[in-house]
Amino acid sequence: MAGIRITLLETGQESVARLWVNKPEPKEEKEPDYLIHFRRPQNYEGEFGFDWMRDEYIEIIDSNVPVCKTPEILEKQYKIRNFHNQKYYVPWLALLPFSTEYKYGSSINKDGANLNLELQELTDLKDDGTKIVFKIDGKYNDAVKITPASIELSEFLNQKTEVRNISNEDISYRVLKNKVNIKCLGVLEENVSIKVIATKNGKEQQVGELMLFKTSKIPKAKIILVKVITNDKPFSLPNDFEYALKYKSFNQALTRVEVIARNQVLDLRNRKEKTVVDFLYDLKMNRLEKKEVLENIIDFYEAFNGKTSSNYIYLFYHNNEVSEINRGRGIKSKGFTNRNRIILNLGGLNTHTIIHEIGHALGLKHPFEEYENIPLFEKGTTDNYMDYEHTGYSTGNPHKGKMFSLFKWQWDEIHKNKNNILKFDYDDNYKSFWDIF
């Protein structure tokens, strides 16, 4: 408001005229919009548990239809946030605690997890001094170590922009590879959130999140290997499978799976019993169905070696082909599982099949078979251990050779053990968990 004073010379009276001037309010500059996602590194081979909502599960990617048939069930497996009016699926990380003071402590994840950070640009960005900070509930400051604790937004801007076409929309990303390291150094009694906060001039805004899987209880499954000898041809299991059990598979679900007996043998070559002789002949001629192979081997083991126990997973392996009929044609079976008993056939004497079948013994299903409240996928389309390396339509799984993951809901399934398939051991001496191969 401005005023003008006027004096009348003859009367001496004064009059004031006021002039109103409207000044426009200063425009508040809109903050740039972006999201920050945690992602696995490209060289991941199952060293830690990490699960997230992959774009290809629910979106059209480069004209390819989504591979998940039940997106409404899949969405329920993740916490969903709303940042900048965008649906944000919170990924999951599982790390075995590196601590000598804790019963379930382990050296397996002593180096933690190195993760990529992806910045998804929703608007054009510039270097405005914003800092990205990783925040966690203060009571877990000693149990969780995040390095670095913060980064500058400008670090993303120094990276080239990558564009992905998702559901006919181009999405821009910038990636910082292996940028953040996260370690678990103690007990997490609950699932713990790591929030990603953008800070500038005292203002804070959440732009991302990561959930850490609780570490309060680590189940242990014990494996007994039984070599079933039916002929004079040599055969063996791969040398690396025990390492993979410990460092590249079920450690993702914070579950110990360890071989406790390696030298058991069921030698049927010189047995004179008619049931054994007939079995060996039919097995050699590939005349037996899976169920018959399983039943006979279990019967012979319990007759000649001793009773089986629900405290252990029994892995029987032999060097014969076993076929099954699928769509009118014979398919060579790699292996099969009935509760805590696994049979590995000639084509299944490899690390991936061993892990796959032990997964069944721990209660896991194929992701392409329909079960209540479990996401359903197209066969042979995921990098999951429980998926197949083929689609069933003369095409291979695009992740073949790199199928190292377990879904977060599979971690839950193993821990729930709701069908009591196996009696887990929680009170065993955990000192051996520190052994390094």
Steps between C-alpha positions, in 0.01 A plus 500: 500500500631850410368845624504852349453803736332820352486842687238762401679839520188715568355293784806328625310174494680191403363213300663169458442292192593138529610297202473120521757303312465119474838331499501144359599229746847358427472172315622202697724290281363146467732236637610240243331160529689173507506159668796295617491121475732237650596228251724193486839525327534336161743235628259374770511124559284456810749628759222672698124520489362775278154516350314779324212558263660451160354713223445199276278335762211745465587733211533472122871519422597559135167349387547190720196428716540476881622161622292499820147369453371619839627857552241564771654222712855604413441859615405376846850358548658846517445813704367773273576869554382810317782739415430791260167333414693197378445144623826388662559131579743466791768233434624249759854423616599203720844473661631248750630691804879525525544475876688267733275605789185361341400133488404521134799715403670413172796601289312434177391863457793658683560728199137606488311569178613742231195646328438722200305821542267597216363852477176514303450848355143628510601856403818661369770513765781740577769523763326700773706384798259224605643226720363145509505353852432142614309492828418213734332469839759611756473182707655307209796732445738241645343207317488649150787678328435697180797629301495776395240649732417765240582602142461814292229518236767628264658153495198372310510793260853405399365169365353460155123469470359160410152463351268202535170459326251384763136458397558727197652776712867597497642503853834672565751363752849577622692221674775503762642147493601329827454836668370400842619224733269369772611272782305327775708485819241385753149380572204653320196402706271642231511599135689829485446788258780702340349825375655704219462870579577794270612802707543861386495824699362322805215337308467123482310280259492121477587371153569130562513213748645155566380233745743281694374150585505420873782278628359391836473131409704293254367148428734215411428210264731198505575299186597133481649389168439143388679367193283232338722265299321290239780435245877525463508837324664778708298807599509772763348830608668828398774635724347844542147419610565521877654844456194606297263374772677718752599808302280524190151374572320445830714758677273744312215378717719514813486122521785259563504198272797278580613151409564303818560154345679447168608136495182296521468243222211281389671240280245282322727330247548169680164471673317174424150601609253471211358845567848650465589300189173596330545864599853517359389348170201731463712800600763412241231468233344833610163335563425653839297805586634754747275375778625144455864606507443699819305229679750226414807697601341604831388143571847360426671768709280434802540124458879497459625827657246608760191711551477855369422790734302821458793684658699478177475546125614184322655556159528173306693517174564241229618489136196372311261683273138528610242632257155645547223554249422865425258595222532155350879488486765366731696760696813410691448580867786668684359428843195502723411553863247358742499696826851457646617237249673597177593278205758633253520321166784499249402834345467666840849456641568874485496785750193680366281187514623417851399845624169482312405167657609603850275803450210259451602312815481833685147557374557718192285465186562562133415866425310389188259274690187649651465509878278711721642846581833428327594703188471306175752546217545373147724195498867565433491880524662584835847471654360302792657173615156336498424594139589284198776565248249460218154640430341185362464664158838413348655815642742540787480706815671836424672473841642150442841474662419791733205364696624583849208667679233419754192721536429670830179302547710184460714618791177524699381157386820334618486670840131423550552131415123488530464147363759370749684331215822506695583544867731801507783514752529836679713387794786323327860610557540780246878517516529318165312785336826693511690246294646645182534275197 
